[in-house]
Amino acid sequence: MSSVRRQWATIKHTADYLGVTDRTVRQMIADGRLRGYRNGKFVRLDLNEVDASMQPFGGAA
């Protein structure tokens, strides 16, 4: 059984990864488009889940 290792990222790193602002990532968490994980005061996102949340559109999608 292979398991994919989680790739934890901060909100800032996730925003840079997606090419959006920190505020956009926070809004995406708030409206359910992304899942954030809290450990005390820190919020982290799993980049594998961020990639999986992407939906193709246009063209041959």
PDBQT receptor file of N, H, CA, C and O in Angstrom, charges set to zero:
ATOM      1  N   MET A   1       0.852  -1.180   0.000  1.00  0.00    +0.000 N 
ATOM      2  CA  MET A   1       0.000   0.000   0.000  1.00  0.00    +0.000 C 
ATOM      3  C   MET A   1       0.895   1.241   0.000  1.00  0.00    +0.000 C 
ATOM      4  O   MET A   1       1.713   1.417   0.903  1.00  0.00    +0.000 OA
ATOM      5  N   SER A   2       0.742   2.088  -0.999  1.00  0.00    +0.000 N 
ATOM      6  H   SER A   2       0.077   1.945  -1.732  1.00  0.00    +0.000 HD
ATOM      7  CA  SER A   2       1.554   3.298  -1.047  1.00  0.00    +0.000 C 
ATOM      8  C   SER A   2       0.752   4.470  -0.495  1.00  0.00    +0.000 C 
ATOM      9  O   SER A   2      -0.428   4.632  -0.807  1.00  0.00    +0.000 OA
ATOM     10  N   SER A   3       1.393   5.265   0.311  1.00  0.00    +0.000 N 
ATOM     11  H   SER A   3       2.351   5.133   0.564  1.00  0.00    +0.000 HD
ATOM     12  CA  SER A   3       0.716   6.437   0.829  1.00  0.00    +0.000 C 
ATOM     13  C   SER A   3       1.495   7.667   0.390  1.00  0.00    +0.000 C 
ATOM     14  O   SER A   3       2.725   7.691   0.411  1.00  0.00    +0.000 OA
ATOM     15  N   VAL A   4       0.758   8.668   0.001  1.00  0.00    +0.000 N 
ATOM     16  H   VAL A   4      -0.242   8.649  -0.016  1.00  0.00    +0.000 HD
ATOM     17  CA  VAL A   4       1.368   9.915  -0.440  1.00  0.00    +0.000 C 
ATOM     18  C   VAL A   4       1.672  10.753   0.788  1.00  0.00    +0.000 C 
ATOM     19  O   VAL A   4       0.799  10.994   1.622  1.00  0.00    +0.000 OA
ATOM     20  N   ARG A   5       2.902  11.189   0.890  1.00  0.00    +0.000 N 
ATOM     21  H   ARG A   5       3.611  10.994   0.213  1.00  0.00    +0.000 HD
ATOM     22  CA  ARG A   5       3.321  12.014   2.019  1.00  0.00    +0.000 C 
ATOM     23  C   ARG A   5       2.707  13.410   1.894  1.00  0.00    +0.000 C 
ATOM     24  O   ARG A   5       2.743  14.029   0.830  1.00  0.00    +0.000 OA
ATOM     25  N   ARG A   6       2.153  13.882   2.987  1.00  0.00    +0.000 N 
ATOM     26  H   ARG A   6       2.124  13.379   3.852  1.00  0.00    +0.000 HD
ATOM     27  CA  ARG A   6       1.564  15.232   2.986  1.00  0.00    +0.000 C 
ATOM     28  C   ARG A   6       2.660  16.276   2.783  1.00  0.00    +0.000 C 
ATOM     29  O   ARG A   6       3.770  16.144   3.300  1.00  0.00    +0.000 OA
ATOM     30  N   GLN A   7       2.333  17.292   2.036  1.00  0.00    +0.000 N 
ATOM     31  H   GLN A   7       1.432  17.399   1.616  1.00  0.00    +0.000 HD
ATOM     32  CA  GLN A   7       3.250  18.405   1.795  1.00  0.00    +0.000 C 
ATOM     33  C   GLN A   7       2.642  19.643   2.454  1.00  0.00    +0.000 C 
ATOM     34  O   GLN A   7       1.901  20.393   1.818  1.00  0.00    +0.000 OA
ATOM     35  N   TRP A   8       2.961  19.848   3.723  1.00  0.00    +0.000 N 
ATOM     36  H   TRP A   8       3.563  19.239   4.239  1.00  0.00    +0.000 HD
ATOM     37  CA  TRP A   8       2.380  20.953   4.475  1.00  0.00    +0.000 C 
ATOM     38  C   TRP A   8       2.945  22.287   4.005  1.00  0.00    +0.000 C 
ATOM     39  O   TRP A   8       4.138  22.410   3.728  1.00  0.00    +0.000 OA
ATOM     40  N   ALA A   9       2.075  23.275   3.920  1.00  0.00    +0.000 N 
ATOM     41  H   ALA A   9       1.106  23.176   4.145  1.00  0.00    +0.000 HD
ATOM     42  CA  ALA A   9       2.486  24.616   3.500  1.00  0.00    +0.000 C 
ATOM     43  C   ALA A   9       1.725  25.657   4.309  1.00  0.00    +0.000 C 
ATOM     44  O   ALA A   9       0.590  25.431   4.729  1.00  0.00    +0.000 OA
ATOM     45  N   THR A  10       2.361  26.788   4.518  1.00  0.00    +0.000 N 
ATOM     46  H   THR A  10       3.283  26.971   4.177  1.00  0.00    +0.000 HD
ATOM     47  CA  THR A  10       1.704  27.910   5.182  1.00  0.00    +0.000 C 
ATOM     48  C   THR A  10       0.722  28.560   4.206  1.00  0.00    +0.000 C 
ATOM     49  O   THR A  10       0.720  28.257   3.013  1.00  0.00    +0.000 OA
ATOM     50  N   ILE A  11      -0.097  29.444   4.726  1.00  0.00    +0.000 N 
ATOM     51  H   ILE A  11      -0.096  29.690   5.695  1.00  0.00    +0.000 HD
ATOM     52  CA  ILE A  11      -1.014  30.185   3.857  1.00  0.00    +0.000 C 
ATOM     53  C   ILE A  11      -0.212  31.002   2.850  1.00  0.00    +0.000 C 
ATOM     54  O   ILE A  11      -0.569  31.051   1.673  1.00  0.00    +0.000 OA
ATOM     55  N   LYS A  12       0.862  31.642   3.296  1.00  0.00    +0.000 N 
ATOM     56  H   LYS A  12       1.151  31.602   4.253  1.00  0.00    +0.000 HD
ATOM     57  CA  LYS A  12       1.698  32.452   2.407  1.00  0.00    +0.000 C 
ATOM     58  C   LYS A  12       2.312  31.597   1.299  1.00  0.00    +0.000 C 
ATOM     59  O   LYS A  12       2.284  31.982   0.130  1.00  0.00    +0.000 OA
ATOM     60  N   HIS A  13       2.860  30.452   1.659  1.00  0.00    +0.000 N 
ATOM     61  H   HIS A  13       2.884  30.139   2.608  1.00  0.00    +0.000 HD
ATOM     62  CA  HIS A  13       3.472  29.573   0.658  1.00  0.00    +0.000 C 
ATOM     63  C   HIS A  13       2.419  29.079  -0.337  1.00  0.00    +0.000 C 
ATOM     64  O   HIS A  13       2.679  29.018  -1.538  1.00  0.00    +0.000 OA
ATOM     65  N   THR A  14       1.233  28.728   0.164  1.00  0.00    +0.000 N 
ATOM     66  H   THR A  14       1.022  28.778   1.140  1.00  0.00    +0.000 HD
ATOM     67  CA  THR A  14       0.154  28.274  -0.708  1.00  0.00    +0.000 C 
ATOM     68  C   THR A  14      -0.280  29.384  -1.656  1.00  0.00    +0.000 C 
ATOM     69  O   THR A  14      -0.540  29.135  -2.833  1.00  0.00    +0.000 OA
ATOM     70  N   ALA A  15      -0.358  30.608  -1.142  1.00  0.00    +0.000 N 
ATOM     71  H   ALA A  15      -0.146  30.810  -0.186  1.00  0.00    +0.000 HD
ATOM     72  CA  ALA A  15      -0.724  31.744  -1.987  1.00  0.00    +0.000 C 
ATOM     73  C   ALA A  15       0.306  31.933  -3.102  1.00  0.00    +0.000 C 
ATOM     74  O   ALA A  15      -0.064  32.142  -4.258  1.00  0.00    +0.000 OA
ATOM     75  N   ASP A  16       1.584  31.862  -2.764  1.00  0.00    +0.000 N 
ATOM     76  H   ASP A  16       1.884  31.693  -1.826  1.00  0.00    +0.000 HD
ATOM     77  CA  ASP A  16       2.640  31.982  -3.776  1.00  0.00    +0.000 C 
ATOM     78  C   ASP A  16       2.541  30.842  -4.785  1.00  0.00    +0.000 C 
ATOM     79  O   ASP A  16       2.697  31.060  -5.987  1.00  0.00    +0.000 OA
ATOM     80  N   TYR A  17       2.283  29.635  -4.304  1.00  0.00    +0.000 N 
ATOM     81  H   TYR A  17       2.156  29.458  -3.328  1.00  0.00    +0.000 HD
ATOM     82  CA  TYR A  17       2.161  28.440  -5.143  1.00  0.00    +0.000 C 
ATOM     83  C   TYR A  17       1.034  28.606  -6.164  1.00  0.00    +0.000 C 
ATOM     84  O   TYR A  17       1.170  28.204  -7.320  1.00  0.00    +0.000 OA
ATOM     85  N   LEU A  18      -0.089  29.207  -5.724  1.00  0.00    +0.000 N 
ATOM     86  H   LEU A  18      -0.200  29.534  -4.785  1.00  0.00    +0.000 HD
ATOM     87  CA  LEU A  18      -1.239  29.397  -6.600  1.00  0.00    +0.000 C 
ATOM     88  C   LEU A  18      -1.201  30.704  -7.385  1.00  0.00    +0.000 C 
ATOM     89  O   LEU A  18      -1.964  30.882  -8.334  1.00  0.00    +0.000 OA
ATOM     90  N   GLY A  19      -0.318  31.615  -6.992  1.00  0.00    +0.000 N 
ATOM     91  H   GLY A  19       0.302  31.470  -6.221  1.00  0.00    +0.000 HD
ATOM     92  CA  GLY A  19      -0.246  32.911  -7.668  1.00  0.00    +0.000 C 
ATOM     93  C   GLY A  19      -1.372  33.845  -7.278  1.00  0.00    +0.000 C 
ATOM     94  O   GLY A  19      -1.837  34.647  -8.088  1.00  0.00    +0.000 OA
ATOM     95  N   VAL A  20      -1.812  33.736  -6.019  1.00  0.00    +0.000 N 
ATOM     96  H   VAL A  20      -1.435  33.085  -5.361  1.00  0.00    +0.000 HD
ATOM     97  CA  VAL A  20      -2.876  34.592  -5.496  1.00  0.00    +0.000 C 
ATOM     98  C   VAL A  20      -2.399  35.227  -4.199  1.00  0.00    +0.000 C 
ATOM     99  O   VAL A  20      -1.263  35.007  -3.777  1.00  0.00    +0.000 OA
ATOM    100  N   THR A  21      -3.263  36.013  -3.566  1.00  0.00    +0.000 N 
ATOM    101  H   THR A  21      -4.185  36.192  -3.909  1.00  0.00    +0.000 HD
ATOM    102  CA  THR A  21      -2.898  36.657  -2.303  1.00  0.00    +0.000 C 
ATOM    103  C   THR A  21      -3.238  35.763  -1.109  1.00  0.00    +0.000 C 
ATOM    104  O   THR A  21      -4.008  34.811  -1.227  1.00  0.00    +0.000 OA
ATOM    105  N   ASP A  22      -2.648  36.092   0.043  1.00  0.00    +0.000 N 
ATOM    106  H   ASP A  22      -2.022  36.866   0.139  1.00  0.00    +0.000 HD
ATOM    107  CA  ASP A  22      -2.965  35.394   1.295  1.00  0.00    +0.000 C 
ATOM    108  C   ASP A  22      -4.467  35.484   1.575  1.00  0.00    +0.000 C 
ATOM    109  O   ASP A  22      -5.094  34.514   2.000  1.00  0.00    +0.000 OA
ATOM    110  N   ARG A  23      -5.016  36.648   1.331  1.00  0.00    +0.000 N 
ATOM    111  H   ARG A  23      -4.506  37.436   0.986  1.00  0.00    +0.000 HD
ATOM    112  CA  ARG A  23      -6.439  36.878   1.594  1.00  0.00    +0.000 C 
ATOM    113  C   ARG A  23      -7.306  35.939   0.751  1.00  0.00    +0.000 C 
ATOM    114  O   ARG A  23      -8.319  35.430   1.229  1.00  0.00    +0.000 OA
ATOM    115  N   THR A  24      -6.910  35.713  -0.491  1.00  0.00    +0.000 N 
ATOM    116  H   THR A  24      -6.087  36.126  -0.880  1.00  0.00    +0.000 HD
ATOM    117  CA  THR A  24      -7.652  34.807  -1.363  1.00  0.00    +0.000 C 
ATOM    118  C   THR A  24      -7.622  33.384  -0.819  1.00  0.00    +0.000 C 
ATOM    119  O   THR A  24      -8.641  32.694  -0.831  1.00  0.00    +0.000 OA
ATOM    120  N   VAL A  25      -6.469  32.945  -0.346  1.00  0.00    +0.000 N 
ATOM    121  H   VAL A  25      -5.641  33.506  -0.337  1.00  0.00    +0.000 HD
ATOM    122  CA  VAL A  25      -6.366  31.597   0.221  1.00  0.00    +0.000 C 
ATOM    123  C   VAL A  25      -7.240  31.491   1.468  1.00  0.00    +0.000 C 
ATOM    124  O   VAL A  25      -7.927  30.487   1.653  1.00  0.00    +0.000 OA
ATOM    125  N   ARG A  26      -7.225  32.505   2.319  1.00  0.00    +0.000 N 
ATOM    126  H   ARG A  26      -6.667  33.321   2.169  1.00  0.00    +0.000 HD
ATOM    127  CA  ARG A  26      -8.070  32.488   3.516  1.00  0.00    +0.000 C 
ATOM    128  C   ARG A  26      -9.550  32.425   3.131  1.00  0.00    +0.000 C 
ATOM    129  O   ARG A  26     -10.329  31.719   3.771  1.00  0.00    +0.000 OA
ATOM    130  N   GLN A  27      -9.936  33.157   2.092  1.00  0.00    +0.000 N 
ATOM    131  H   GLN A  27      -9.303  33.731   1.571  1.00  0.00    +0.000 HD
ATOM    132  CA  GLN A  27     -11.327  33.128   1.624  1.00  0.00    +0.000 C 
ATOM    133  C   GLN A  27     -11.680  31.758   1.051  1.00  0.00    +0.000 C 
ATOM    134  O   GLN A  27     -12.793  31.270   1.245  1.00  0.00    +0.000 OA
ATOM    135  N   MET A  28     -10.729  31.135   0.343  1.00  0.00    +0.000 N 
ATOM    136  H   MET A  28      -9.824  31.532   0.186  1.00  0.00    +0.000 HD
ATOM    137  CA  MET A  28     -10.962  29.803  -0.215  1.00  0.00    +0.000 C 
ATOM    138  C   MET A  28     -11.151  28.772   0.902  1.00  0.00    +0.000 C 
ATOM    139  O   MET A  28     -11.934  27.834   0.751  1.00  0.00    +0.000 OA
ATOM    140  N   ILE A  29     -10.445  28.942   2.014  1.00  0.00    +0.000 N 
ATOM    141  H   ILE A  29      -9.809  29.704   2.136  1.00  0.00    +0.000 HD
ATOM    142  CA  ILE A  29     -10.637  28.066   3.172  1.00  0.00    +0.000 C 
ATOM    143  C   ILE A  29     -12.021  28.324   3.782  1.00  0.00    +0.000 C 
ATOM    144  O   ILE A  29     -12.753  27.387   4.101  1.00  0.00    +0.000 OA
ATOM    145  N   ALA A  30     -12.364  29.591   3.937  1.00  0.00    +0.000 N 
ATOM    146  H   ALA A  30     -11.770  30.353   3.677  1.00  0.00    +0.000 HD
ATOM    147  CA  ALA A  30     -13.635  29.967   4.565  1.00  0.00    +0.000 C 
ATOM    148  C   ALA A  30     -14.838  29.463   3.775  1.00  0.00    +0.000 C 
ATOM    149  O   ALA A  30     -15.834  29.044   4.365  1.00  0.00    +0.000 OA
ATOM    150  N   ASP A  31     -14.757  29.498   2.446  1.00  0.00    +0.000 N 
ATOM    151  H   ASP A  31     -13.948  29.837   1.966  1.00  0.00    +0.000 HD
ATOM    152  CA  ASP A  31     -15.920  29.064   1.657  1.00  0.00    +0.000 C 
ATOM    153  C   ASP A  31     -15.863  27.599   1.238  1.00  0.00    +0.000 C 
ATOM    154  O   ASP A  31     -16.715  27.130   0.484  1.00  0.00    +0.000 OA
ATOM    155  N   GLY A  32     -14.846  26.872   1.733  1.00  0.00    +0.000 N 
ATOM    156  H   GLY A  32     -14.154  27.253   2.345  1.00  0.00    +0.000 HD
ATOM    157  CA  GLY A  32     -14.812  25.434   1.525  1.00  0.00    +0.000 C 
ATOM    158  C   GLY A  32     -14.092  24.942   0.278  1.00  0.00    +0.000 C 
ATOM    159  O   GLY A  32     -14.048  23.737   0.030  1.00  0.00    +0.000 OA
ATOM    160  N   ARG A  33     -13.530  25.847  -0.508  1.00  0.00    +0.000 N 
ATOM    161  H   ARG A  33     -13.566  26.826  -0.307  1.00  0.00    +0.000 HD
ATOM    162  CA  ARG A  33     -12.798  25.409  -1.705  1.00  0.00    +0.000 C 
ATOM    163  C   ARG A  33     -11.480  24.731  -1.353  1.00  0.00    +0.000 C 
ATOM    164  O   ARG A  33     -11.017  23.860  -2.090  1.00  0.00    +0.000 OA
ATOM    165  N   LEU A  34     -10.869  25.122  -0.230  1.00  0.00    +0.000 N 
ATOM    166  H   LEU A  34     -11.246  25.829   0.369  1.00  0.00    +0.000 HD
ATOM    167  CA  LEU A  34      -9.649  24.490   0.262  1.00  0.00    +0.000 C 
ATOM    168  C   LEU A  34      -9.863  24.097   1.716  1.00  0.00    +0.000 C 
ATOM    169  O   LEU A  34     -10.689  24.689   2.410  1.00  0.00    +0.000 OA
ATOM    170  N   ARG A  35      -9.116  23.097   2.174  1.00  0.00    +0.000 N 
ATOM    171  H   ARG A  35      -8.445  22.616   1.610  1.00  0.00    +0.000 HD
ATOM    172  CA  ARG A  35      -9.204  22.664   3.559  1.00  0.00    +0.000 C 
ATOM    173  C   ARG A  35      -7.932  23.081   4.296  1.00  0.00    +0.000 C 
ATOM    174  O   ARG A  35      -6.821  22.723   3.906  1.00  0.00    +0.000 OA
ATOM    175  N   GLY A  36      -8.123  23.840   5.363  1.00  0.00    +0.000 N 
ATOM    176  H   GLY A  36      -9.026  24.130   5.680  1.00  0.00    +0.000 HD
ATOM    177  CA  GLY A  36      -7.004  24.239   6.208  1.00  0.00    +0.000 C 
ATOM    178  C   GLY A  36      -6.964  23.373   7.449  1.00  0.00    +0.000 C 
ATOM    179  O   GLY A  36      -7.997  22.893   7.918  1.00  0.00    +0.000 OA
ATOM    180  N   TYR A  37      -5.773  23.176   7.978  1.00  0.00    +0.000 N 
ATOM    181  H   TYR A  37      -4.935  23.566   7.598  1.00  0.00    +0.000 HD
ATOM    182  CA  TYR A  37      -5.583  22.384   9.194  1.00  0.00    +0.000 C 
ATOM    183  C   TYR A  37      -4.932  23.278  10.241  1.00  0.00    +0.000 C 
ATOM    184  O   TYR A  37      -3.890  23.885   9.993  1.00  0.00    +0.000 OA
ATOM    185  N   ARG A  38      -5.555  23.353  11.411  1.00  0.00    +0.000 N 
ATOM    186  H   ARG A  38      -6.401  22.861  11.612  1.00  0.00    +0.000 HD
ATOM    187  CA  ARG A  38      -5.047  24.213  12.476  1.00  0.00    +0.000 C 
ATOM    188  C   ARG A  38      -4.316  23.366  13.511  1.00  0.00    +0.000 C 
ATOM    189  O   ARG A  38      -4.795  22.313  13.933  1.00  0.00    +0.000 OA
ATOM    190  N   ASN A  39      -3.141  23.854  13.907  1.00  0.00    +0.000 N 
ATOM    191  H   ASN A  39      -2.752  24.709  13.564  1.00  0.00    +0.000 HD
ATOM    192  CA  ASN A  39      -2.373  23.262  14.998  1.00  0.00    +0.000 C 
ATOM    193  C   ASN A  39      -2.025  24.412  15.925  1.00  0.00    +0.000 C 
ATOM    194  O   ASN A  39      -1.050  25.131  15.708  1.00  0.00    +0.000 OA
ATOM    195  N   GLY A  40      -2.830  24.573  16.954  1.00  0.00    +0.000 N 
ATOM    196  H   GLY A  40      -3.622  23.989  17.131  1.00  0.00    +0.000 HD
ATOM    197  CA  GLY A  40      -2.658  25.745  17.807  1.00  0.00    +0.000 C 
ATOM    198  C   GLY A  40      -3.053  26.985  17.028  1.00  0.00    +0.000 C 
ATOM    199  O   GLY A  40      -4.177  27.081  16.536  1.00  0.00    +0.000 OA
ATOM    200  N   LYS A  41      -2.138  27.931  16.914  1.00  0.00    +0.000 N 
ATOM    201  H   LYS A  41      -1.225  27.853  17.314  1.00  0.00    +0.000 HD
ATOM    202  CA  LYS A  41      -2.446  29.159  16.176  1.00  0.00    +0.000 C 
ATOM    203  C   LYS A  41      -2.016  29.087  14.715  1.00  0.00    +0.000 C 
ATOM    204  O   LYS A  41      -2.269  30.020  13.953  1.00  0.00    +0.000 OA
ATOM    205  N   PHE A  42      -1.370  27.995  14.312  1.00  0.00    +0.000 N 
ATOM    206  H   PHE A  42      -1.165  27.237  14.931  1.00  0.00    +0.000 HD
ATOM    207  CA  PHE A  42      -0.860  27.872  12.956  1.00  0.00    +0.000 C 
ATOM    208  C   PHE A  42      -1.852  27.174  12.044  1.00  0.00    +0.000 C 
ATOM    209  O   PHE A  42      -2.485  26.194  12.437  1.00  0.00    +0.000 OA
ATOM    210  N   VAL A  43      -1.986  27.679  10.833  1.00  0.00    +0.000 N 
ATOM    211  H   VAL A  43      -1.472  28.475  10.514  1.00  0.00    +0.000 HD
ATOM    212  CA  VAL A  43      -2.831  27.051   9.819  1.00  0.00    +0.000 C 
ATOM    213  C   VAL A  43      -1.916  26.541   8.724  1.00  0.00    +0.000 C 
ATOM    214  O   VAL A  43      -1.035  27.259   8.251  1.00  0.00    +0.000 OA
ATOM    215  N   ARG A  44      -2.130  25.300   8.324  1.00  0.00    +0.000 N 
ATOM    216  H   ARG A  44      -2.846  24.717   8.708  1.00  0.00    +0.000 HD
ATOM    217  CA  ARG A  44      -1.358  24.694   7.245  1.00  0.00    +0.000 C 
ATOM    218  C   ARG A  44      -2.315  24.086   6.238  1.00  0.00    +0.000 C 
ATOM    219  O   ARG A  44      -3.439  23.716   6.576  1.00  0.00    +0.000 OA
ATOM    220  N   LEU A  45      -1.864  23.988   5.005  1.00  0.00    +0.000 N 
ATOM    221  H   LEU A  45      -0.951  24.289   4.729  1.00  0.00    +0.000 HD
ATOM    222  CA  LEU A  45      -2.616  23.347   3.946  1.00  0.00    +0.000 C 
ATOM    223  C   LEU A  45      -1.758  22.242   3.352  1.00  0.00    +0.000 C 
ATOM    224  O   LEU A  45      -0.532  22.348   3.318  1.00  0.00    +0.000 OA
ATOM    225  N   ASP A  46      -2.400  21.189   2.888  1.00  0.00    +0.000 N 
ATOM    226  H   ASP A  46      -3.396  21.102   2.916  1.00  0.00    +0.000 HD
ATOM    227  CA  ASP A  46      -1.709  20.086   2.234  1.00  0.00    +0.000 C 
ATOM    228  C   ASP A  46      -1.692  20.394   0.736  1.00  0.00    +0.000 C 
ATOM    229  O   ASP A  46      -2.746  20.450   0.103  1.00  0.00    +0.000 OA
ATOM    230  N   LEU A  47      -0.503  20.594   0.169  1.00  0.00    +0.000 N 
ATOM    231  H   LEU A  47       0.353  20.549   0.683  1.00  0.00    +0.000 HD
ATOM    232  CA  LEU A  47      -0.408  20.952  -1.249  1.00  0.00    +0.000 C 
ATOM    233  C   LEU A  47      -0.956  19.860  -2.152  1.00  0.00    +0.000 C 
ATOM    234  O   LEU A  47      -1.400  20.158  -3.261  1.00  0.00    +0.000 OA
ATOM    235  N   ASN A  48      -0.939  18.605  -1.715  1.00  0.00    +0.000 N 
ATOM    236  H   ASN A  48      -0.579  18.363  -0.814  1.00  0.00    +0.000 HD
ATOM    237  CA  ASN A  48      -1.556  17.534  -2.501  1.00  0.00    +0.000 C 
ATOM    238  C   ASN A  48      -3.060  17.768  -2.620  1.00  0.00    +0.000 C 
ATOM    239  O   ASN A  48      -3.638  17.554  -3.685  1.00  0.00    +0.000 OA
ATOM    240  N   GLU A  49      -3.696  18.206  -1.532  1.00  0.00    +0.000 N 
ATOM    241  H   GLU A  49      -3.226  18.381  -0.667  1.00  0.00    +0.000 HD
ATOM    242  CA  GLU A  49      -5.123  18.517  -1.561  1.00  0.00    +0.000 C 
ATOM    243  C   GLU A  49      -5.395  19.762  -2.394  1.00  0.00    +0.000 C 
ATOM    244  O   GLU A  49      -6.415  19.838  -3.079  1.00  0.00    +0.000 OA
ATOM    245  N   VAL A  50      -4.496  20.733  -2.340  1.00  0.00    +0.000 N 
ATOM    246  H   VAL A  50      -3.668  20.671  -1.783  1.00  0.00    +0.000 HD
ATOM    247  CA  VAL A  50      -4.644  21.941  -3.160  1.00  0.00    +0.000 C 
ATOM    248  C   VAL A  50      -4.635  21.543  -4.634  1.00  0.00    +0.000 C 
ATOM    249  O   VAL A  50      -5.490  21.981  -5.403  1.00  0.00    +0.000 OA
ATOM    250  N   ASP A  51      -3.665  20.711  -5.030  1.00  0.00    +0.000 N 
ATOM    251  H   ASP A  51      -2.970  20.355  -4.405  1.00  0.00    +0.000 HD
ATOM    252  CA  ASP A  51      -3.601  20.246  -6.418  1.00  0.00    +0.000 C 
ATOM    253  C   ASP A  51      -4.859  19.469  -6.796  1.00  0.00    +0.000 C 
ATOM    254  O   ASP A  51      -5.395  19.650  -7.889  1.00  0.00    +0.000 OA
ATOM    255  N   ALA A  52      -5.331  18.603  -5.899  1.00  0.00    +0.000 N 
ATOM    256  H   ALA A  52      -4.896  18.456  -5.011  1.00  0.00    +0.000 HD
ATOM    257  CA  ALA A  52      -6.508  17.775  -6.179  1.00  0.00    +0.000 C 
ATOM    258  C   ALA A  52      -7.782  18.611  -6.313  1.00  0.00    +0.000 C 
ATOM    259  O   ALA A  52      -8.733  18.186  -6.968  1.00  0.00    +0.000 OA
ATOM    260  N   SER A  53      -7.807  19.794  -5.699  1.00  0.00    +0.000 N 
ATOM    261  H   SER A  53      -7.035  20.139  -5.167  1.00  0.00    +0.000 HD
ATOM    262  CA  SER A  53      -8.998  20.628  -5.754  1.00  0.00    +0.000 C 
ATOM    263  C   SER A  53      -9.149  21.378  -7.078  1.00  0.00    +0.000 C 
ATOM    264  O   SER A  53     -10.208  21.941  -7.353  1.00  0.00    +0.000 OA
ATOM    265  N   MET A  54      -8.107  21.386  -7.887  1.00  0.00    +0.000 N 
ATOM    266  H   MET A  54      -7.247  20.928  -7.663  1.00  0.00    +0.000 HD
ATOM    267  CA  MET A  54      -8.155  22.081  -9.160  1.00  0.00    +0.000 C 
ATOM    268  C   MET A  54      -9.095  21.366 -10.127  1.00  0.00    +0.000 C 
ATOM    269  O   MET A  54      -9.045  20.143 -10.256  1.00  0.00    +0.000 OA
ATOM    270  N   GLN A  55      -9.947  22.128 -10.803  1.00  0.00    +0.000 N 
ATOM    271  H   GLN A  55      -9.987  23.121 -10.698  1.00  0.00    +0.000 HD
ATOM    272  CA  GLN A  55     -10.897  21.582 -11.750  1.00  0.00    +0.000 C 
ATOM    273  C   GLN A  55     -10.604  22.130 -13.138  1.00  0.00    +0.000 C 
ATOM    274  O   GLN A  55     -10.511  23.345 -13.311  1.00  0.00    +0.000 OA
ATOM    275  N   PRO A  56     -10.457  21.256 -14.133  1.00  0.00    +0.000 N 
ATOM    276  CA  PRO A  56     -10.223  21.738 -15.495  1.00  0.00    +0.000 C 
ATOM    277  C   PRO A  56     -11.462  22.419 -16.063  1.00  0.00    +0.000 C 
ATOM    278  O   PRO A  56     -12.588  22.084 -15.694  1.00  0.00    +0.000 OA
ATOM    279  N   PHE A  57     -11.251  23.360 -16.949  1.00  0.00    +0.000 N 
ATOM    280  H   PHE A  57     -10.336  23.632 -17.249  1.00  0.00    +0.000 HD
ATOM    281  CA  PHE A  57     -12.366  24.008 -17.638  1.00  0.00    +0.000 C 
ATOM    282  C   PHE A  57     -11.888  24.505 -18.998  1.00  0.00    +0.000 C 
ATOM    283  O   PHE A  57     -10.691  24.677 -19.227  1.00  0.00    +0.000 OA
ATOM    284  N   GLY A  58     -12.833  24.728 -19.883  1.00  0.00    +0.000 N 
ATOM    285  H   GLY A  58     -13.806  24.588 -19.697  1.00  0.00    +0.000 HD
ATOM    286  CA  GLY A  58     -12.516  25.224 -21.217  1.00  0.00    +0.000 C 
ATOM    287  C   GLY A  58     -11.815  24.181 -22.067  1.00  0.00    +0.000 C 
ATOM    288  O   GLY A  58     -11.475  23.101 -21.584  1.00  0.00    +0.000 OA
ATOM    289  N   GLY A  59     -11.600  24.504 -23.325  1.00  0.00    +0.000 N 
ATOM    290  H   GLY A  59     -11.876  25.382 -23.718  1.00  0.00    +0.000 HD
ATOM    291  CA  GLY A  59     -10.898  23.600 -24.223  1.00  0.00    +0.000 C 
ATOM    292  C   GLY A  59     -11.561  22.244 -24.299  1.00  0.00    +0.000 C 
ATOM    293  O   GLY A  59     -12.764  22.143 -24.540  1.00  0.00    +0.000 OA
ATOM    294  N   ALA A  60     -10.774  21.196 -24.091  1.00  0.00    +0.000 N 
ATOM    295  H   ALA A  60      -9.797  21.278 -23.895  1.00  0.00    +0.000 HD
ATOM    296  CA  ALA A  60     -11.281  19.832 -24.195  1.00  0.00    +0.000 C 
ATOM    297  C   ALA A  60     -11.704  19.274 -22.841  1.00  0.00    +0.000 C 
ATOM    298  O   ALA A  60     -11.913  18.068 -22.711  1.00  0.00    +0.000 OA
ATOM    299  N   ALA A  61     -11.833  20.128 -21.836  1.00  0.00    +0.000 N 
ATOM    300  H   ALA A  61     -11.663  21.108 -21.942  1.00  0.00    +0.000 HD
ATOM    301  CA  ALA A  61     -12.145  19.647 -20.486  1.00  0.00    +0.000 C 
ATOM    302  C   ALA A  61     -13.529  19.087 -20.376  1.00  0.00    +0.000 C 
ATOM    303  O   ALA A  61     -13.932  18.644 -19.301  1.00  0.00    +0.000 OA
TER     304      ALA A  61
